[in-house]
Amino acid sequence: MAARAYWQGQIRLALVSIPVEIYAATKSGAQIAFHQIHQPTGKRVRYEKTVPGIGPVKPEDIVKGFEVSKGDYVLLQPEEIEAVKLESKKTLELTQFVDADEIDVLYYERPYYVVPADDLAEEAFVVLREALRRAKKVGLGQLAMRGREYIVSLKPCGRGMVLETLRYADEVNRAQSYFREIDDVKPDPELLDLAEALIEKKTAPFKPDTFHDRYVDALERLIEKKKKAKGRRIIEDEEEAPAKRSGNVIDLMAALKKSVDTGGKSAPAKRPAKKPAASRSASSKAPARKRA
């Protein structure tokens, strides 16, 4: 368990209050950190905060300000912001319960582990956990953390519970604005059967440790090559060009059948033989798709 709780307070359900602690459930994965370098000298580029007409300023002289008109700001001290009274800074009140599948995946943001703060809180904690489990419900409320109030969900997780911050409605883009150009058509039944067979063939239990960041691996290999090359430019071989798109159903049918037969494994790409360029008549061109 993490040495320091991300948030400490209480969960309240009607007249019942349960002291809890919340810990981050996720952490940043491996990544390559780059710095900006001045190429002619090889020295790192540094940034400093400055004020026009004054120059560099000290960090302790910087406060938060809200612009009320052009160039006019209301200045706020850290202690003034911290003193803003909000009940959800110390209490998560469960105000509603819903079925888990009612919450669209787009609203979920970040998970946290929830544990009882002490032995005295454990009994009430376990009762709430098991009640949620038996009812197959998710609790909803609002919680203030790190300068922001979140909508949160609460659900059982093993012997503890998981709290997940949710996005507000105005933070989620409407899907219709992206999907409206897709034609409302029924797929060919045989193609659908083949696609389902391929999905079934590749279905397996989810094991997150079987996946890793291949881009980070590739960058590490590039850095090693660059060190040995002593500054010489290195360009990795380009991947094969993706197959030409086709609206031909026969091609899709053949590709699905071949995928099912091979278990979904991609065959090694072959370079297409060069063909002499042939001019296409206007009549052979497919008509442009009309946008709604």
C-alpha positions in Angstrom: 0.0 0.0 0.0 1.2 3.5 -0.8 2.8 5.3 2.2 0.6 8.4 1.8 -3.1 8.5 1.1 -4.3 10.5 -1.9 -7.4 11.6 0.0 -8.7 11.1 3.5 -12.3 11.6 4.6 -15.5 9.8 5.0 -18.1 8.1 2.9 -21.6 9.0 4.0 -24.8 7.0 3.3 -27.8 8.7 5.0 -26.8 8.8 8.7 -23.9 6.3 8.4 -20.4 7.8 8.0 -17.4 5.5 7.2 -13.8 7.0 7.6 -11.8 5.9 4.6 -8.5 6.5 2.8 -8.1 6.6 -1.0 -4.9 5.6 -2.9 -4.0 5.8 -6.5 -4.7 2.5 -8.3 -2.6 3.2 -11.4 0.9 4.6 -12.1 2.7 5.9 -15.2 4.3 3.2 -17.3 7.8 3.1 -18.8 8.5 6.0 -21.1 11.4 7.7 -22.8 11.9 11.3 -21.6 13.5 13.6 -24.1 15.0 17.1 -23.5 15.1 19.9 -25.9 18.8 20.5 -27.0 20.4 23.4 -28.8 22.0 21.4 -31.7 24.9 23.7 -32.5 26.3 23.5 -28.9 24.7 20.3 -27.6 23.5 22.1 -24.5 20.1 21.7 -23.0 17.5 24.4 -23.6 16.2 25.9 -20.3 13.1 27.9 -19.6 12.5 30.6 -17.0 9.4 32.6 -16.0 9.7 36.2 -16.9 7.6 39.4 -16.8 7.7 41.8 -19.8 9.8 44.8 -18.9 11.0 43.2 -15.6 12.7 39.9 -16.6 13.0 36.7 -14.6 10.9 36.4 -11.4 11.2 34.3 -8.3 8.7 31.4 -7.8 7.6 32.8 -4.4 6.4 36.0 -6.1 4.0 34.1 -8.4 0.3 33.8 -7.5 -2.8 32.7 -9.3 -4.9 35.3 -11.1 -8.2 35.4 -12.9 -8.5 37.9 -15.8 -11.7 39.9 -15.4 -10.9 42.3 -18.3 -8.0 42.8 -20.7 -4.9 43.0 -18.5 -6.8 43.3 -15.2 -6.6 40.3 -12.9 -8.1 39.3 -9.5 -5.2 37.8 -7.5 -5.7 34.9 -5.2 -3.4 33.6 -2.5 -2.9 29.8 -2.1 -4.4 29.9 1.4 -7.5 31.7 0.1 -8.1 29.0 -2.5 -7.5 26.3 0.1 -10.0 27.9 2.4 -12.9 27.6 -0.1 -15.6 25.8 1.8 -16.9 22.7 0.1 -18.3 19.8 2.0 -17.1 17.2 -0.6 -13.5 18.1 0.4 -13.8 15.8 3.4 -17.1 13.9 2.7 -18.2 11.7 -0.2 -22.0 11.5 0.1 -23.5 8.7 -1.9 -26.6 10.4 -3.4 -27.6 7.8 -6.1 -27.1 4.2 -7.1 -27.2 2.9 -10.7 -26.5 -0.3 -12.6 -22.8 -0.4 -13.7 -23.7 -0.8 -17.3 -25.7 2.5 -17.2 -22.5 4.5 -17.2 -20.9 4.8 -20.6 -17.2 3.9 -20.7 -16.4 7.4 -22.0 -17.2 8.9 -18.6 -14.7 6.9 -16.6 -11.5 8.7 -16.0 -9.2 7.4 -13.2 -9.5 4.6 -10.6 -8.5 4.7 -6.9 -8.4 2.1 -4.2 -10.6 2.7 -1.1 -9.8 1.2 2.3 -11.2 1.7 5.8 -9.2 4.3 7.7 -9.1 2.2 10.9 -10.4 -1.0 12.6 -13.5 0.8 13.9 -14.5 1.8 10.3 -14.1 -1.8 9.0 -17.4 -3.2 9.9 -19.5 -0.4 8.2 -17.1 -0.5 5.2 -17.6 -4.3 4.7 -21.4 -3.9 5.1 -21.5 -1.2 2.3 -19.2 -3.2 0.1 -21.3 -6.4 0.3 -24.6 -4.4 -0.1 -23.3 -2.9 -3.3 -22.1 -6.4 -4.5 -25.4 -8.1 -3.7 -27.5 -5.3 -5.3 -25.1 -5.2 -8.3 -25.1 -1.4 -8.1 -22.6 1.4 -8.3 -22.8 4.3 -5.8 -22.5 7.9 -7.2 -21.5 11.1 -5.4 -19.2 14.1 -5.7 -15.7 14.5 -4.2 -13.3 17.4 -4.1 -9.6 16.5 -4.6 -6.6 18.6 -5.6 -8.4 21.8 -6.5 -11.4 20.2 -8.3 -14.7 18.6 -7.6 -15.3 15.3 -9.4 -18.3 13.1 -10.0 -17.2 9.7 -8.6 -18.5 6.1 -8.7 -17.9 3.5 -6.0 -18.0 -0.2 -6.4 -16.7 -3.4 -4.7 -13.3 -4.7 -5.6 -12.1 -7.9 -3.9 -11.9 -7.1 -0.1 -11.9 -3.4 -0.8 -13.7 -0.9 -3.1 -12.7 1.1 -6.1 -13.6 4.7 -6.6 -13.5 6.1 -10.2 -13.6 9.7 -11.1 -16.0 10.5 -13.9 -16.1 13.2 -16.6 -18.9 15.8 -16.5 -21.4 15.7 -19.5 -19.8 18.8 -21.1 -16.4 17.1 -21.1 -17.6 14.3 -23.5 -18.0 14.9 -27.2 -21.2 13.7 -28.7 -20.6 10.5 -30.8 -23.3 11.5 -33.4 -21.1 14.3 -34.7 -18.4 11.8 -35.6 -20.6 8.8 -36.7 -23.2 10.6 -38.8 -21.3 10.1 -42.0 -21.4 6.3 -41.6 -24.1 4.8 -43.8 -26.9 3.0 -42.0 -26.6 -0.4 -43.8 -27.0 -4.0 -42.9 -23.9 -6.2 -43.3 -23.8 -9.2 -45.5 -24.9 -12.2 -43.4 -22.1 -14.4 -44.7 -19.5 -11.8 -44.0 -20.9 -11.3 -40.5 -20.7 -15.0 -39.8 -17.1 -15.1 -40.9 -16.2 -12.1 -38.8 -17.9 -13.7 -35.7 -16.0 -16.9 -36.4 -12.7 -15.0 -36.5 -13.6 -13.2 -33.2 -14.4 -16.5 -31.5 -11.2 -18.0 -32.8 -9.1 -15.2 -31.3 -11.1 -15.0 -28.0 -8.9 -15.5 -24.9 -8.8 -14.3 -21.2 -7.5 -10.8 -20.7 -4.0 -10.9 -19.4 -2.6 -7.3 -19.2 1.0 -8.5 -18.6 1.1 -10.0 -22.1 1.0 -6.4 -23.6 3.9 -3.9 -23.4 4.8 -0.6 -25.0 6.5 -1.6 -28.2 7.2 2.0 -29.1 9.3 2.5 -26.0 11.2 -0.7 -26.9 11.8 0.6 -30.4 13.0 4.0 -29.1 15.4 2.2 -26.6 16.9 0.2 -29.5 17.3 3.4 -31.6 19.1 5.2 -28.7 21.5 2.2 -28.4 22.2 2.2 -32.1 22.7 6.0 -32.0 25.2 5.7 -29.2 27.2 3.2 -31.1 26.9 5.2 -34.4 28.6 8.2 -32.7 26.2 10.8 -34.1 25.6 9.2 -37.5 22.0 9.5 -38.6 19.9 6.4 -38.3 16.7 5.8 -40.2 14.9 2.5 -39.5 13.6 0.6 -42.6 10.1 1.7 -43.5 7.3 -0.8 -43.0 5.5 -2.2 -46.0 2.8 0.1 -47.3 -0.7 -0.9 -46.2 -2.8 -2.8 -48.6 -4.7 -0.7 -51.1 -8.3 0.0 -49.8 -11.0 -1.6 -51.8 -14.8 -1.5 -51.6 -15.0 -4.9 -53.3 -17.0 -7.3 -51.1 -15.3 -10.3 -52.8 -11.9 -9.1 -51.5 -13.3 -8.7 -48.0 -14.9 -12.2 -48.2 -11.6 -13.7 -49.3 -9.7 -11.9 -46.6 -12.1 -13.0 -43.8 -12.0 -16.6 -45.0 -8.2 -16.6 -45.1 -8.1 -15.0 -41.6 -10.4 -17.7 -40.2 -8.3 -20.5 -41.8 -5.0 -19.1 -40.5 -6.3 -18.3 -37.0 -6.2 -14.5 -37.7 -2.4 -14.4 -38.2 -1.2 -12.0 -40.8 0.7 -13.5 -43.7 4.1 -11.9 -44.5 3.5 -9.0 -46.8 4.8 -9.3 -50.4 6.0 -6.5 -52.5 3.5 -6.1 -55.4 5.0 -6.5 -58.8 5.4 -3.3 -60.7 2.8 -2.9 -63.5 3.0 -0.4 -66.4 0.8 2.6 -65.6 -2.5 2.5 -67.4 -4.8 5.5 -67.9 -8.3 5.2 -66.5 -11.2 6.6 -68.4 -13.6 8.9 -66.7 -16.4 6.2 -67.0 -14.3 3.7 -65.0 -13.9 6.0 -62.0 -16.2 5.3 -59.0 -18.7 8.1 -58.3 -17.7 10.3 -55.4 -19.6 9.5 -52.2 -22.2 12.1 -51.4 -22.0 13.5 -47.9 -25.1 13.9 -45.9 
